[in-house]
Amino acid sequence: MYALHCDATNQAVWDSLPQDASERLTQAIARVCHDPLAATEPYGEDDGIMRTLVLSDLFVVLYLGHQTKTVHVFQIDYLG
């Protein structure tokens, strides 16, 4: 299991999402923390570190710290 790290700026973006989008993101991030490579897609070159989480109205860039078992939210874009 990976731990989630989300800075104040991205937390504010997450908090400002409509409730249904926020709930979908929460559920998707839980899947990412359980199995980050299976729950995400490569971001550019598949280095296994920079990943994307693509939902119907959200695009999230993540950084995976495999040695520290952490998922860092790098960017959240709401497309709704």
PyMOL Python script that loads the backbone (N, CA, C, O; Angstrom):
from pymol import cmd

cmd.read_pdbstr("""\
ATOM      1  N   MET A   1       0.848  -1.182   0.000  1.00  0.00           N
ATOM      2  CA  MET A   1       0.000   0.000   0.000  1.00  0.00           C
ATOM      3  C   MET A   1       0.890   1.241   0.000  1.00  0.00           C
ATOM      4  O   MET A   1       1.852   1.326   0.763  1.00  0.00           O
ATOM      5  N   TYR A   2       0.565   2.183  -0.848  1.00  0.00           N
ATOM      6  CA  TYR A   2       1.299   3.438  -0.945  1.00  0.00           C
ATOM      7  C   TYR A   2       0.555   4.514  -0.140  1.00  0.00           C
ATOM      8  O   TYR A   2      -0.672   4.485  -0.039  1.00  0.00           O
ATOM      9  N   ALA A   3       1.300   5.445   0.420  1.00  0.00           N
ATOM     10  CA  ALA A   3       0.714   6.577   1.146  1.00  0.00           C
ATOM     11  C   ALA A   3       0.509   7.732   0.171  1.00  0.00           C
ATOM     12  O   ALA A   3       1.286   7.911  -0.766  1.00  0.00           O
ATOM     13  N   LEU A   4      -0.536   8.505   0.399  1.00  0.00           N
ATOM     14  CA  LEU A   4      -0.854   9.644  -0.460  1.00  0.00           C
ATOM     15  C   LEU A   4      -0.265  10.922   0.110  1.00  0.00           C
ATOM     16  O   LEU A   4      -0.356  11.189   1.309  1.00  0.00           O
ATOM     17  N   HIS A   5       0.347  11.717  -0.782  1.00  0.00           N
ATOM     18  CA  HIS A   5       0.836  13.045  -0.428  1.00  0.00           C
ATOM     19  C   HIS A   5       0.217  14.041  -1.409  1.00  0.00           C
ATOM     20  O   HIS A   5       0.316  13.884  -2.626  1.00  0.00           O
ATOM     21  N   CYS A   6      -0.415  15.053  -0.857  1.00  0.00           N
ATOM     22  CA  CYS A   6      -1.078  16.067  -1.679  1.00  0.00           C
ATOM     23  C   CYS A   6      -0.787  17.423  -1.047  1.00  0.00           C
ATOM     24  O   CYS A   6      -1.169  17.669   0.097  1.00  0.00           O
ATOM     25  N   ASP A   7      -0.108  18.307  -1.787  1.00  0.00           N
ATOM     26  CA  ASP A   7       0.229  19.611  -1.221  1.00  0.00           C
ATOM     27  C   ASP A   7      -1.022  20.484  -1.085  1.00  0.00           C
ATOM     28  O   ASP A   7      -2.097  20.137  -1.576  1.00  0.00           O
ATOM     29  N   ALA A   8      -0.859  21.606  -0.419  1.00  0.00           N
ATOM     30  CA  ALA A   8      -2.003  22.475  -0.112  1.00  0.00           C
ATOM     31  C   ALA A   8      -2.699  22.991  -1.369  1.00  0.00           C
ATOM     32  O   ALA A   8      -3.924  23.118  -1.394  1.00  0.00           O
ATOM     33  N   THR A   9      -1.934  23.284  -2.399  1.00  0.00           N
ATOM     34  CA  THR A   9      -2.525  23.797  -3.639  1.00  0.00           C
ATOM     35  C   THR A   9      -3.413  22.746  -4.289  1.00  0.00           C
ATOM     36  O   THR A   9      -4.550  23.035  -4.660  1.00  0.00           O
ATOM     37  N   ASN A  10      -2.902  21.531  -4.428  1.00  0.00           N
ATOM     38  CA  ASN A  10      -3.707  20.468  -5.039  1.00  0.00           C
ATOM     39  C   ASN A  10      -4.858  20.047  -4.134  1.00  0.00           C
ATOM     40  O   ASN A  10      -5.914  19.648  -4.626  1.00  0.00           O
ATOM     41  N   GLN A  11      -4.672  20.128  -2.832  1.00  0.00           N
ATOM     42  CA  GLN A  11      -5.773  19.826  -1.910  1.00  0.00           C
ATOM     43  C   GLN A  11      -6.893  20.843  -2.074  1.00  0.00           C
ATOM     44  O   GLN A  11      -8.070  20.489  -2.003  1.00  0.00           O
ATOM     45  N   ALA A  12      -6.534  22.103  -2.293  1.00  0.00           N
ATOM     46  CA  ALA A  12      -7.546  23.139  -2.521  1.00  0.00           C
ATOM     47  C   ALA A  12      -8.313  22.885  -3.816  1.00  0.00           C
ATOM     48  O   ALA A  12      -9.527  23.084  -3.868  1.00  0.00           O
ATOM     49  N   VAL A  13      -7.611  22.447  -4.862  1.00  0.00           N
ATOM     50  CA  VAL A  13      -8.275  22.108  -6.124  1.00  0.00           C
ATOM     51  C   VAL A  13      -9.228  20.941  -5.898  1.00  0.00           C
ATOM     52  O   VAL A  13     -10.378  20.983  -6.335  1.00  0.00           O
ATOM     53  N   TRP A  14      -8.758  19.905  -5.220  1.00  0.00           N
ATOM     54  CA  TRP A  14      -9.587  18.726  -4.924  1.00  0.00           C
ATOM     55  C   TRP A  14     -10.815  19.144  -4.129  1.00  0.00           C
ATOM     56  O   TRP A  14     -11.927  18.713  -4.436  1.00  0.00           O
ATOM     57  N   ASP A  15     -10.628  19.975  -3.117  1.00  0.00           N
ATOM     58  CA  ASP A  15     -11.739  20.431  -2.280  1.00  0.00           C
ATOM     59  C   ASP A  15     -12.755  21.270  -3.059  1.00  0.00           C
ATOM     60  O   ASP A  15     -13.927  21.324  -2.685  1.00  0.00           O
ATOM     61  N   SER A  16     -12.316  21.921  -4.134  1.00  0.00           N
ATOM     62  CA  SER A  16     -13.214  22.782  -4.906  1.00  0.00           C
ATOM     63  C   SER A  16     -13.994  22.026  -5.981  1.00  0.00           C
ATOM     64  O   SER A  16     -14.869  22.601  -6.629  1.00  0.00           O
ATOM     65  N   LEU A  17     -13.689  20.753  -6.175  1.00  0.00           N
ATOM     66  CA  LEU A  17     -14.396  19.962  -7.185  1.00  0.00           C
ATOM     67  C   LEU A  17     -15.855  19.757  -6.794  1.00  0.00           C
ATOM     68  O   LEU A  17     -16.180  19.737  -5.607  1.00  0.00           O
ATOM     69  N   PRO A  18     -16.739  19.603  -7.784  1.00  0.00           N
ATOM     70  CA  PRO A  18     -18.108  19.206  -7.461  1.00  0.00           C
ATOM     71  C   PRO A  18     -18.079  17.885  -6.686  1.00  0.00           C
ATOM     72  O   PRO A  18     -17.172  17.074  -6.874  1.00  0.00           O
ATOM     73  N   GLN A  19     -19.054  17.674  -5.831  1.00  0.00           N
ATOM     74  CA  GLN A  19     -19.044  16.520  -4.935  1.00  0.00           C
ATOM     75  C   GLN A  19     -18.893  15.194  -5.670  1.00  0.00           C
ATOM     76  O   GLN A  19     -18.122  14.340  -5.231  1.00  0.00           O
ATOM     77  N   ASP A  20     -19.610  14.998  -6.776  1.00  0.00           N
ATOM     78  CA  ASP A  20     -19.515  13.717  -7.481  1.00  0.00           C
ATOM     79  C   ASP A  20     -18.118  13.494  -8.059  1.00  0.00           C
ATOM     80  O   ASP A  20     -17.609  12.374  -8.017  1.00  0.00           O
ATOM     81  N   ALA A  21     -17.493  14.539  -8.598  1.00  0.00           N
ATOM     82  CA  ALA A  21     -16.134  14.421  -9.132  1.00  0.00           C
ATOM     83  C   ALA A  21     -15.138  14.160  -8.006  1.00  0.00           C
ATOM     84  O   ALA A  21     -14.214  13.362  -8.166  1.00  0.00           O
ATOM     85  N   SER A  22     -15.317  14.819  -6.890  1.00  0.00           N
ATOM     86  CA  SER A  22     -14.443  14.617  -5.740  1.00  0.00           C
ATOM     87  C   SER A  22     -14.532  13.186  -5.224  1.00  0.00           C
ATOM     88  O   SER A  22     -13.517  12.582  -4.877  1.00  0.00           O
ATOM     89  N   GLU A  23     -15.731  12.654  -5.175  1.00  0.00           N
ATOM     90  CA  GLU A  23     -15.917  11.275  -4.707  1.00  0.00           C
ATOM     91  C   GLU A  23     -15.284  10.273  -5.671  1.00  0.00           C
ATOM     92  O   GLU A  23     -14.669   9.300  -5.235  1.00  0.00           O
ATOM     93  N   ARG A  24     -15.432  10.504  -6.981  1.00  0.00           N
ATOM     94  CA  ARG A  24     -14.801   9.618  -7.969  1.00  0.00           C
ATOM     95  C   ARG A  24     -13.284   9.669  -7.855  1.00  0.00           C
ATOM     96  O   ARG A  24     -12.605   8.649  -7.967  1.00  0.00           O
ATOM     97  N   LEU A  25     -12.760  10.878  -7.629  1.00  0.00           N
ATOM     98  CA  LEU A  25     -11.319  11.030  -7.472  1.00  0.00           C
ATOM     99  C   LEU A  25     -10.837  10.309  -6.209  1.00  0.00           C
ATOM    100  O   LEU A  25      -9.803   9.641  -6.229  1.00  0.00           O
ATOM    101  N   THR A  26     -11.573  10.445  -5.134  1.00  0.00           N
ATOM    102  CA  THR A  26     -11.211   9.768  -3.887  1.00  0.00           C
ATOM    103  C   THR A  26     -11.158   8.254  -4.087  1.00  0.00           C
ATOM    104  O   THR A  26     -10.215   7.598  -3.645  1.00  0.00           O
ATOM    105  N   GLN A  27     -12.162   7.710  -4.745  1.00  0.00           N
ATOM    106  CA  GLN A  27     -12.193   6.264  -4.992  1.00  0.00           C
ATOM    107  C   GLN A  27     -11.058   5.833  -5.914  1.00  0.00           C
ATOM    108  O   GLN A  27     -10.441   4.790  -5.696  1.00  0.00           O
ATOM    109  N   ALA A  28     -10.786   6.622  -6.932  1.00  0.00           N
ATOM    110  CA  ALA A  28      -9.717   6.287  -7.873  1.00  0.00           C
ATOM    111  C   ALA A  28      -8.346   6.369  -7.203  1.00  0.00           C
ATOM    112  O   ALA A  28      -7.481   5.527  -7.448  1.00  0.00           O
ATOM    113  N   ILE A  29      -8.151   7.371  -6.368  1.00  0.00           N
ATOM    114  CA  ILE A  29      -6.874   7.507  -5.657  1.00  0.00           C
ATOM    115  C   ILE A  29      -6.679   6.334  -4.694  1.00  0.00           C
ATOM    116  O   ILE A  29      -5.553   5.878  -4.498  1.00  0.00           O
ATOM    117  N   ALA A  30      -7.751   5.851  -4.102  1.00  0.00           N
ATOM    118  CA  ALA A  30      -7.643   4.675  -3.227  1.00  0.00           C
ATOM    119  C   ALA A  30      -7.137   3.476  -4.029  1.00  0.00           C
ATOM    120  O   ALA A  30      -6.313   2.703  -3.541  1.00  0.00           O
ATOM    121  N   ARG A  31      -7.631   3.320  -5.263  1.00  0.00           N
ATOM    122  CA  ARG A  31      -7.143   2.231  -6.123  1.00  0.00           C
ATOM    123  C   ARG A  31      -5.676   2.439  -6.482  1.00  0.00           C
ATOM    124  O   ARG A  31      -4.903   1.482  -6.526  1.00  0.00           O
ATOM    125  N   VAL A  32      -5.296   3.684  -6.735  1.00  0.00           N
ATOM    126  CA  VAL A  32      -3.903   3.999  -7.052  1.00  0.00           C
ATOM    127  C   VAL A  32      -2.996   3.641  -5.878  1.00  0.00           C
ATOM    128  O   VAL A  32      -1.931   3.057  -6.078  1.00  0.00           O
ATOM    129  N   CYS A  33      -3.402   3.979  -4.669  1.00  0.00           N
ATOM    130  CA  CYS A  33      -2.580   3.684  -3.501  1.00  0.00           C
ATOM    131  C   CYS A  33      -2.439   2.179  -3.279  1.00  0.00           C
ATOM    132  O   CYS A  33      -1.445   1.723  -2.712  1.00  0.00           O
ATOM    133  N   HIS A  34      -3.417   1.422  -3.717  1.00  0.00           N
ATOM    134  CA  HIS A  34      -3.357  -0.036  -3.582  1.00  0.00           C
ATOM    135  C   HIS A  34      -2.440  -0.658  -4.645  1.00  0.00           C
ATOM    136  O   HIS A  34      -1.643  -1.541  -4.332  1.00  0.00           O
ATOM    137  N   ASP A  35      -2.550  -0.202  -5.895  1.00  0.00           N
ATOM    138  CA  ASP A  35      -1.750  -0.748  -6.996  1.00  0.00           C
ATOM    139  C   ASP A  35      -1.507   0.358  -8.020  1.00  0.00           C
ATOM    140  O   ASP A  35      -2.227   0.448  -9.014  1.00  0.00           O
ATOM    141  N   PRO A  36      -0.504   1.194  -7.786  1.00  0.00           N
ATOM    142  CA  PRO A  36      -0.337   2.402  -8.603  1.00  0.00           C
ATOM    143  C   PRO A  36      -0.080   2.167 -10.085  1.00  0.00           C
ATOM    144  O   PRO A  36      -0.566   2.935 -10.915  1.00  0.00           O
ATOM    145  N   LEU A  37       0.651   1.153 -10.433  1.00  0.00           N
ATOM    146  CA  LEU A  37       0.936   0.930 -11.855  1.00  0.00           C
ATOM    147  C   LEU A  37      -0.278   0.394 -12.602  1.00  0.00           C
ATOM    148  O   LEU A  37      -0.484   0.733 -13.767  1.00  0.00           O
ATOM    149  N   ALA A  38      -1.080  -0.434 -11.953  1.00  0.00           N
ATOM    150  CA  ALA A  38      -2.277  -0.979 -12.604  1.00  0.00           C
ATOM    151  C   ALA A  38      -3.382   0.065 -12.722  1.00  0.00           C
ATOM    152  O   ALA A  38      -4.173   0.015 -13.664  1.00  0.00           O
ATOM    153  N   ALA A  39      -3.453   1.007 -11.788  1.00  0.00           N
ATOM    154  CA  ALA A  39      -4.553   1.974 -11.750  1.00  0.00           C
ATOM    155  C   ALA A  39      -4.266   3.247 -12.533  1.00  0.00           C
ATOM    156  O   ALA A  39      -5.131   4.118 -12.626  1.00  0.00           O
ATOM    157  N   THR A  40      -3.059   3.372 -13.103  1.00  0.00           N
ATOM    158  CA  THR A  40      -2.679   4.589 -13.811  1.00  0.00           C
ATOM    159  C   THR A  40      -2.120   4.249 -15.180  1.00  0.00           C
ATOM    160  O   THR A  40      -1.929   3.085 -15.532  1.00  0.00           O
ATOM    161  N   GLU A  41      -1.862   5.309 -15.941  1.00  0.00           N
ATOM    162  CA  GLU A  41      -1.280   5.177 -17.269  1.00  0.00           C
ATOM    163  C   GLU A  41       0.028   5.964 -17.300  1.00  0.00           C
ATOM    164  O   GLU A  41       0.204   6.897 -16.516  1.00  0.00           O
ATOM    165  N   PRO A  42       0.938   5.604 -18.183  1.00  0.00           N
ATOM    166  CA  PRO A  42       2.197   6.356 -18.282  1.00  0.00           C
ATOM    167  C   PRO A  42       1.938   7.818 -18.651  1.00  0.00           C
ATOM    168  O   PRO A  42       0.995   8.127 -19.379  1.00  0.00           O
ATOM    169  N   TYR A  43       2.774   8.697 -18.147  1.00  0.00           N
ATOM    170  CA  TYR A  43       2.763  10.108 -18.509  1.00  0.00           C
ATOM    171  C   TYR A  43       3.979  10.336 -19.391  1.00  0.00           C
ATOM    172  O   TYR A  43       5.098  10.478 -18.898  1.00  0.00           O
ATOM    173  N   GLY A  44       3.754  10.370 -20.697  1.00  0.00           N
ATOM    174  CA  GLY A  44       4.880  10.460 -21.621  1.00  0.00           C
ATOM    175  C   GLY A  44       5.585   9.119 -21.700  1.00  0.00           C
ATOM    176  O   GLY A  44       4.944   8.083 -21.878  1.00  0.00           O
ATOM    177  N   GLU A  45       6.904   9.138 -21.568  1.00  0.00           N
ATOM    178  CA  GLU A  45       7.697   7.910 -21.587  1.00  0.00           C
ATOM    179  C   GLU A  45       7.360   7.080 -20.355  1.00  0.00           C
ATOM    180  O   GLU A  45       7.256   7.615 -19.251  1.00  0.00           O
ATOM    181  N   ASP A  46       7.192   5.793 -20.539  1.00  0.00           N
ATOM    182  CA  ASP A  46       6.795   4.931 -19.424  1.00  0.00           C
ATOM    183  C   ASP A  46       8.004   4.617 -18.543  1.00  0.00           C
ATOM    184  O   ASP A  46       8.683   3.607 -18.724  1.00  0.00           O
ATOM    185  N   ASP A  47       8.251   5.512 -17.584  1.00  0.00           N
ATOM    186  CA  ASP A  47       9.359   5.316 -16.657  1.00  0.00           C
ATOM    187  C   ASP A  47       8.896   4.703 -15.332  1.00  0.00           C
ATOM    188  O   ASP A  47       9.713   4.426 -14.453  1.00  0.00           O
ATOM    189  N   GLY A  48       7.568   4.491 -15.192  1.00  0.00           N
ATOM    190  CA  GLY A  48       7.033   3.909 -13.973  1.00  0.00           C
ATOM    191  C   GLY A  48       6.978   4.870 -12.814  1.00  0.00           C
ATOM    192  O   GLY A  48       6.621   4.482 -11.702  1.00  0.00           O
ATOM    193  N   ILE A  49       7.328   6.128 -13.055  1.00  0.00           N
ATOM    194  CA  ILE A  49       7.357   7.117 -11.974  1.00  0.00           C
ATOM    195  C   ILE A  49       6.312   8.204 -12.199  1.00  0.00           C
ATOM    196  O   ILE A  49       5.483   8.452 -11.324  1.00  0.00           O
ATOM    197  N   MET A  50       6.341   8.854 -13.360  1.00  0.00           N
ATOM    198  CA  MET A  50       5.331   9.865 -13.683  1.00  0.00           C
ATOM    199  C   MET A  50       4.160   9.148 -14.337  1.00  0.00           C
ATOM    200  O   MET A  50       4.319   8.490 -15.365  1.00  0.00           O
ATOM    201  N   ARG A  51       2.992   9.279 -13.738  1.00  0.00           N
ATOM    202  CA  ARG A  51       1.807   8.545 -14.200  1.00  0.00           C
ATOM    203  C   ARG A  51       0.617   9.492 -14.283  1.00  0.00           C
ATOM    204  O   ARG A  51       0.626  10.576 -13.701  1.00  0.00           O
ATOM    205  N   THR A  52      -0.415   9.061 -15.022  1.00  0.00           N
ATOM    206  CA  THR A  52      -1.647   9.823 -15.099  1.00  0.00           C
ATOM    207  C   THR A  52      -2.813   8.958 -14.650  1.00  0.00           C
ATOM    208  O   THR A  52      -2.834   7.740 -14.830  1.00  0.00           O
ATOM    209  N   LEU A  53      -3.760   9.629 -14.071  1.00  0.00           N
ATOM    210  CA  LEU A  53      -5.034   9.027 -13.700  1.00  0.00           C
ATOM    211  C   LEU A  53      -6.075   9.765 -14.522  1.00  0.00           C
ATOM    212  O   LEU A  53      -6.269  10.969 -14.352  1.00  0.00           O
ATOM    213  N   VAL A  54      -6.743   9.051 -15.410  1.00  0.00           N
ATOM    214  CA  VAL A  54      -7.693   9.675 -16.322  1.00  0.00           C
ATOM    215  C   VAL A  54      -9.089   9.168 -15.984  1.00  0.00           C
ATOM    216  O   VAL A  54      -9.371   7.973 -16.081  1.00  0.00           O
ATOM    217  N   LEU A  55      -9.955  10.091 -15.588  1.00  0.00           N
ATOM    218  CA  LEU A  55     -11.367   9.796 -15.343  1.00  0.00           C
ATOM    219  C   LEU A  55     -12.177  10.568 -16.380  1.00  0.00           C
ATOM    220  O   LEU A  55     -11.606  11.324 -17.166  1.00  0.00           O
ATOM    221  N   SER A  56     -13.467  10.394 -16.395  1.00  0.00           N
ATOM    222  CA  SER A  56     -14.287  11.027 -17.436  1.00  0.00           C
ATOM    223  C   SER A  56     -14.132  12.546 -17.480  1.00  0.00           C
ATOM    224  O   SER A  56     -14.167  13.134 -18.561  1.00  0.00           O
ATOM    225  N   ASP A  57     -13.963  13.183 -16.340  1.00  0.00           N
ATOM    226  CA  ASP A  57     -13.847  14.636 -16.305  1.00  0.00           C
ATOM    227  C   ASP A  57     -12.658  15.126 -15.491  1.00  0.00           C
ATOM    228  O   ASP A  57     -12.593  16.299 -15.126  1.00  0.00           O
ATOM    229  N   LEU A  58     -11.719  14.231 -15.207  1.00  0.00           N
ATOM    230  CA  LEU A  58     -10.531  14.593 -14.432  1.00  0.00           C
ATOM    231  C   LEU A  58      -9.287  14.013 -15.074  1.00  0.00           C
ATOM    232  O   LEU A  58      -9.296  12.894 -15.589  1.00  0.00           O
ATOM    233  N   PHE A  59      -8.223  14.788 -15.035  1.00  0.00           N
ATOM    234  CA  PHE A  59      -6.908  14.353 -15.490  1.00  0.00           C
ATOM    235  C   PHE A  59      -5.948  14.692 -14.366  1.00  0.00           C
ATOM    236  O   PHE A  59      -5.785  15.861 -14.016  1.00  0.00           O
ATOM    237  N   VAL A  60      -5.314  13.680 -13.800  1.00  0.00           N
ATOM    238  CA  VAL A  60      -4.461  13.875 -12.631  1.00  0.00           C
ATOM    239  C   VAL A  60      -3.066  13.344 -12.947  1.00  0.00           C
ATOM    240  O   VAL A  60      -2.913  12.214 -13.409  1.00  0.00           O
ATOM    241  N   VAL A  61      -2.060  14.163 -12.695  1.00  0.00           N
ATOM    242  CA  VAL A  61      -0.673  13.751 -12.875  1.00  0.00           C
ATOM    243  C   VAL A  61      -0.131  13.361 -11.505  1.00  0.00           C
ATOM    244  O   VAL A  61      -0.274  14.095 -10.528  1.00  0.00           O
ATOM    245  N   LEU A  62       0.490  12.197 -11.459  1.00  0.00           N
ATOM    246  CA  LEU A  62       0.997  11.650 -10.203  1.00  0.00           C
ATOM    247  C   LEU A  62       2.476  11.313 -10.331  1.00  0.00           C
ATOM    248  O   LEU A  62       2.963  10.973 -11.409  1.00  0.00           O
ATOM    249  N   TYR A  63       3.174  11.412  -9.217  1.00  0.00           N
ATOM    250  CA  TYR A  63       4.565  10.988  -9.116  1.00  0.00           C
ATOM    251  C   TYR A  63       4.596   9.828  -8.133  1.00  0.00           C
ATOM    252  O   TYR A  63       4.125   9.959  -7.003  1.00  0.00           O
ATOM    253  N   LEU A  64       5.144   8.700  -8.551  1.00  0.00           N
ATOM    254  CA  LEU A  64       5.203   7.523  -7.696  1.00  0.00           C
ATOM    255  C   LEU A  64       6.591   7.385  -7.090  1.00  0.00           C
ATOM    256  O   LEU A  64       7.587   7.287  -7.807  1.00  0.00           O
ATOM    257  N   GLY A  65       6.647   7.378  -5.783  1.00  0.00           N
ATOM    258  CA  GLY A  65       7.898   7.135  -5.068  1.00  0.00           C
ATOM    259  C   GLY A  65       7.927   5.680  -4.643  1.00  0.00           C
ATOM    260  O   GLY A  65       7.450   5.330  -3.564  1.00  0.00           O
ATOM    261  N   HIS A  66       8.486   4.836  -5.490  1.00  0.00           N
ATOM    262  CA  HIS A  66       8.453   3.400  -5.225  1.00  0.00           C
ATOM    263  C   HIS A  66       9.266   3.011  -3.991  1.00  0.00           C
ATOM    264  O   HIS A  66       8.847   2.135  -3.235  1.00  0.00           O
ATOM    265  N   GLN A  67      10.413   3.641  -3.773  1.00  0.00           N
ATOM    266  CA  GLN A  67      11.227   3.299  -2.611  1.00  0.00           C
ATOM    267  C   GLN A  67      10.553   3.721  -1.308  1.00  0.00           C
ATOM    268  O   GLN A  67      10.647   3.023  -0.299  1.00  0.00           O
ATOM    269  N   THR A  68       9.874   4.863  -1.337  1.00  0.00           N
ATOM    270  CA  THR A  68       9.206   5.365  -0.134  1.00  0.00           C
ATOM    271  C   THR A  68       7.742   4.944  -0.057  1.00  0.00           C
ATOM    272  O   THR A  68       7.055   5.231   0.924  1.00  0.00           O
ATOM    273  N   LYS A  69       7.262   4.250  -1.119  1.00  0.00           N
ATOM    274  CA  LYS A  69       5.861   3.802  -1.180  1.00  0.00           C
ATOM    275  C   LYS A  69       4.897   4.981  -1.021  1.00  0.00           C
ATOM    276  O   LYS A  69       3.985   4.949  -0.195  1.00  0.00           O
ATOM    277  N   THR A  70       5.121   6.027  -1.837  1.00  0.00           N
ATOM    278  CA  THR A  70       4.268   7.210  -1.786  1.00  0.00           C
ATOM    279  C   THR A  70       3.735   7.560  -3.168  1.00  0.00           C
ATOM    280  O   THR A  70       4.394   7.328  -4.182  1.00  0.00           O
ATOM    281  N   VAL A  71       2.549   8.114  -3.190  1.00  0.00           N
ATOM    282  CA  VAL A  71       1.922   8.667  -4.392  1.00  0.00           C
ATOM    283  C   VAL A  71       1.782  10.164  -4.146  1.00  0.00           C
ATOM    284  O   VAL A  71       1.109  10.582  -3.204  1.00  0.00           O
ATOM    285  N   HIS A  72       2.410  10.960  -4.982  1.00  0.00           N
ATOM    286  CA  HIS A  72       2.352  12.415  -4.860  1.00  0.00           C
ATOM    287  C   HIS A  72       1.429  12.968  -5.949  1.00  0.00           C
ATOM    288  O   HIS A  72       1.628  12.693  -7.132  1.00  0.00           O
ATOM    289  N   VAL A  73       0.438  13.734  -5.554  1.00  0.00           N
ATOM    290  CA  VAL A  73      -0.431  14.399  -6.525  1.00  0.00           C
ATOM    291  C   VAL A  73       0.328  15.614  -7.036  1.00  0.00           C
ATOM    292  O   VAL A  73       0.647  16.525  -6.272  1.00  0.00           O
ATOM    293  N   PHE A  74       0.613  15.622  -8.324  1.00  0.00           N
ATOM    294  CA  PHE A  74       1.390  16.685  -8.950  1.00  0.00           C
ATOM    295  C   PHE A  74       0.476  17.749  -9.555  1.00  0.00           C
ATOM    296  O   PHE A  74       0.788  18.939  -9.511  1.00  0.00           O
ATOM    297  N   GLN A  75      -0.653  17.316 -10.122  1.00  0.00           N
ATOM    298  CA  GLN A  75      -1.565  18.255 -10.794  1.00  0.00           C
ATOM    299  C   GLN A  75      -2.945  17.622 -10.915  1.00  0.00           C
ATOM    300  O   GLN A  75      -3.064  16.428 -11.191  1.00  0.00           O
ATOM    301  N   ILE A  76      -3.987  18.426 -10.706  1.00  0.00           N
ATOM    302  CA  ILE A  76      -5.364  17.987 -10.919  1.00  0.00           C
ATOM    303  C   ILE A  76      -6.023  18.952 -11.895  1.00  0.00           C
ATOM    304  O   ILE A  76      -6.075  20.157 -11.650  1.00  0.00           O
ATOM    305  N   ASP A  77      -6.526  18.414 -13.001  1.00  0.00           N
ATOM    306  CA  ASP A  77      -7.268  19.225 -13.957  1.00  0.00           C
ATOM    307  C   ASP A  77      -8.692  18.708 -14.034  1.00  0.00           C
ATOM    308  O   ASP A  77      -8.926  17.534 -14.319  1.00  0.00           O
ATOM    309  N   TYR A  78      -9.637  19.595 -13.777  1.00  0.00           N
ATOM    310  CA  TYR A  78     -11.060  19.254 -13.877  1.00  0.00           C
ATOM    311  C   TYR A  78     -11.535  19.709 -15.237  1.00  0.00           C
ATOM    312  O   TYR A  78     -11.384  20.880 -15.586  1.00  0.00           O
ATOM    313  N   LEU A  79     -12.104  18.808 -16.009  1.00  0.00           N
ATOM    314  CA  LEU A  79     -12.503  19.091 -17.381  1.00  0.00           C
ATOM    315  C   LEU A  79     -14.005  19.303 -17.531  1.00  0.00           C
ATOM    316  O   LEU A  79     -14.512  19.438 -18.645  1.00  0.00           O
ATOM    317  N   GLY A  80     -14.708  19.331 -16.414  1.00  0.00           N
ATOM    318  CA  GLY A  80     -16.165  19.419 -16.457  1.00  0.00           C
ATOM    319  C   GLY A  80     -16.628  20.750 -16.633  1.00  0.00           C
ATOM    320  O   GLY A  80     -17.836  20.982 -16.688  1.00  0.00           O
TER     321      GLY A  80
END
""", "prot")
cmd.dss("prot")
cmd.show_as("cartoon", "prot")
cmd.util.cbc("prot")
cmd.orient("prot")
